[in-house]
């Protein structure tokens, strides 16, 4: 047996007649790490993401009714409001409270929603609080 490979050193490189030549990138991809748990880290991160729960309080509801009356009385004045409302999470139970600052165009009683001048709509059922930073007569 010959250990110096001199018998194959001068042979021509084989080129297949049936298969196309593999590029260096495709050849390297054969040796890339295998991720058996694809998406597992995303799933763990989603489970770890915290969501809040909706706050329901009868006293808060009656206070909100009073604030909605104030809003309706001043709606033609185009006053600025800060509406804090619950946004349900799209992926799991719970959600978060966000505050929208803007001018309310109308309080739609039929559709039960506030419509802002920028087109955003908030359901009456999701509203937690309304403040009137633009109202100077102490009604907030």
N, C-alpha and C positions, 0 to 999 in steps of 0.2 A: 504494500500500500504506500502511495506517495503522499506525504504530508505538505508539500509546498504548492499544491494545486496547479502545477505547471501544465497539467493535461487539459485544464479548462480555461486557462488565462487568456488564450487568444481566440476563444470561440466567440461567434457573433451573438449579440443579445437577442433573445427570442421575442418576436412580436406576433401576437395572436391574429389570426385571420378572421376570427369570429367575434372578438370583443374589441371595443374602442379603447384607446389608450387612456388610463386613469390619470387625472391631473394630480399634481403634488398636494393640492388642498384636499381633494377627495381621499387621497392615500393617507394623509395625516389625520383625517377625521375618523379613520378606523381605530385610531389609538386614543381618541379623546375620552375623558372620563365618562363613565356611565352613571346617570342619575336615576336610580331605581324609584326614588320617592319624589318624582316631579310634582310640584304643586303642594307638597306636604308643608313646606315652610310657610307658604301663603295661607294655607288652612289654619296652621297654628297661630299665625299673626291675626287672622280674622277672629278666631276664638278668644284671643287675648284682648282684642279691642273692646273697650268698655262702652256701654250705652246706658243712658239714664232711663228712668221710668217716668211716665206721665204723672203729674201731680194733680190730684183731684181733691178739692177742698170747697165745701159748701159756702163758707164765709168768703172765699176768694171769688166764687161765682157771683155772689150778690154784689160784691165790690166791682167786679168787671161789668155787670149790668149797669151800674151807676156810671162807670167810665164810658161805656158805649153810648149812653144817653148824652153825656157831655160832648162826645165826638160828633154825634148826629146834630147837636145844636150848633156846633161850630164848623161843620164840614164845608160850608160855602166860603169860609174865610181862608181856606187852603193853609191851615196850620200844620206845622211839623209834628209828627207823632213818632213814638218809639214803641213798636208792638213786639212783645216777647211772645213767641209761640213755639209749640212742640212740632218737631219734624221727625216722623217715624223713620226708623232705620229700614233700608230696603232689603237688608240681608238677614237680620235677626231681630228678636224681640227688643223693644225699647226704642230709644232714639235720643235726641238732644234738643235743648232749648236754644233758640237763636233769636236775635233781636233785629228787626227790620226798622230802619230809620227812613222816613219819607213822608210824603203828603198823600193823604187818602183822597181818592177821587170820589168814591161812593161806598156806602155801607149797603150792600145788596141783601135785603131781608129775604127775598125769595130764594136766592142761591146760598144764603147764609155764609157770606164771605165779605171781607174787606177788599176793595180793589184800589190799588195805589196808582198814582199818576204814571209811574214807569211800567204799568201793566201787570205787576206782580199781584197775585191774589192769595189771601190767607183765609182759611176756613174759620168761622166763628168758633167751632168746636175745638180748634187747636190753640186758640189764643189764651195765654196765661195772664198777661198784663198789658195795659196800654198806659203810656205816660205822654204828657203833652209839654215837652220842653219849650215849644213855641207859644204857649198860652200864658199870658202874664197875669191873669186875674185870679190866680190861686186855685183853679179848678182841678189841677192835676192831683 
